[in-house]
């Protein structure tokens, strides 16, 4: 069943269609949610809330874009709202200039697997991680990120640069550790 027909069946209240929609998008959307949270349990909570919102607002889907993209935007918004509301993340979701790391223009040449890079991104403080994901992964621009997070565009730019700088620093360290290991053999 194509997305257009699937949405129509879901809007009619057919549970089989609703289950099919969930099954079609759940794993990809869980990955989206996990990029913003620090645990799989939190990602699953966000996923659940996001699908509740998606089903509740499915009548607003206009078939002008991809259904998966529409659901993805709901998941990203739900994840950001979860971070803002959850006290564990609230203390890390700070966009001030305290505890900032120097930004490096150097770009290390190291082949990282996607999983390794994703793990490094997950180690960023929640504020850096959120902005990095919104800009580098989701494709939002800094003006849009500022509106989403209620911060200045310049703050988004600087936090992204600092997140990128911190990732470069960690990659450099990892690269140096690998060189040391090779030479020690």
N, C-alpha and C positions, 0 to 999 in steps of 0.2 A: 504494500500500500504506500503510495507516495505521501509526502508531507501534507499536501493540500487536502487530500481525502482523510488522512489521519486526524488533522485538526477538526474537520467537519464532524467526524465520528466522535471525537472527544467532546465537542460542544453539544452533541446530542446526549451526552452522559453515558456513553457506552464504556463500561469498565475495561473490556478487552482492548479497546483502542487506547485508553488511558495507560494501561499497562504496557502496551506496545510503544507508546511515545516515551514513557519512562525508560524502558529497556533500551530503546534506540539511543538515548542521549545520556543516560546516567553515568556510565564510566568516563566519558569525556568531560562531563560537567564536574564529576568528583575530582578529576585532575585539576580543573580550574579552581575549585574551592580549596584544594590542598595547597596550591601555590600561595594562597593568602594566609593560611592558618599554620599553626605549628604542630598540629597532631591530626592524625586521620580521624579521630573521634570528632574533633571540632569541624573538620571538613565534611564529615557525614551530617553533622547538625546543620551546617550551612546548606548542603545539598538538599536536605529534607525541606528546610524553610524555603529555599529557592524554588523547588518544584511545587510547593503549595502555592507560592505566588504566581508561578507560571500557569498552573491550572486555573487559578482564580481569575487571571487576567488574559486567558487564552482568547477570549472574544475580542481583545484589542489587537491581536496579531493581524496585520493587513495583507499578508502574502506579498509584500513589496521586497522582502529580502529573504534570506535563508532562515528557516525555523531554528536551526541550531545556533545561528548568530543571535537571534532574538532571545533564546533561552540563556545563552552565554552572558549577555548583558545583564539579565536578571540575576544570574549567579554572581557576577562580579559585584553588582550593587549590594546584593545580600551579604556577600563576604565582607565588604567594607563596612556595612552597617553592623555586622557581627563584631568586627574588630573594635568599632567605636563603642559598642555597648558592653563588651566583655571586659571586666576589670583586669584580667590577666594581660590583655593586649593594650589596654588604655595607657598604662604607664610607659609602654614602649612606643606608642603611636604619637610621638612628640616631634614637632617639626621646627624646633628652635635651633639655635646655633651652638648649644652646649654639646660637648663630647663629639665634636666633629673630627673626621679623619681627613688628612691631606689628600688632595686629588692628584693623581699621577697621570701624565699624558702618555707615559710609556705603555705600549701594548705588547704584553708578553706573547711569544709564539709558542704555544703549548696546545697540543691536541687534547681537548677534554671531551669526554663522552657527555651526552646530554644529561644523563643521570647525575654525573659528578657536578656539572654546572648547576643543575636544579638543587642539589644538596647545598652547594655554596650559597645560592640565592636564599635558601631557607634559613641559613645561619645569620643573615642580615637582621638588624633590629627591625621590628614590625613596620615602622614608618618608612625606612629605606626600602624594605621588601615590597611594600604596597606600591610605592611610587615606581620602583624598578619594574614590577610586573605590569602596572598600568601602561607605562610608556614603552618598554622594550618588548613585552610579550603581547599585550592586548592592543597596542597601537594607538592609544589615546595621546593627544598632544598635551603640552604642559598647561595650556589654558583650560582645557577640559578637565585635567586632573585637579587643577586648582578649584574649579567649581564643584567637582565631586567631593573633594576632601575639605572644602571650606578654607583653603589656604591661597596665598598669593601665587601667581604663575612663577615668579622668581624663586619662591621657596621650593616649588616643585622642581624647577631646573637645578637648583643647588643640591637638593636632596638626591636627585637622580645622579648628578655628577659625583657626589660623595659615595653613593652606593656603588656606582661603577668603579670609582677609585679604590674602594675597599675590596671589591671583587678582584680587581687587577692585582692588588697587594697580595691577596690570598693565593691567586694563581701563580704569582711570582714565587711565593714561599713554597708552594707545592712543586713548582718547576725546579727550584733549588734543592728541595729534598730529594727529588728524583735523580738529579745530577749527582748529589752526594752519595746516594745509594748505589748508583752505577759505578762511581769511582771507588767506592769502598770494597767492591767485590774483588 
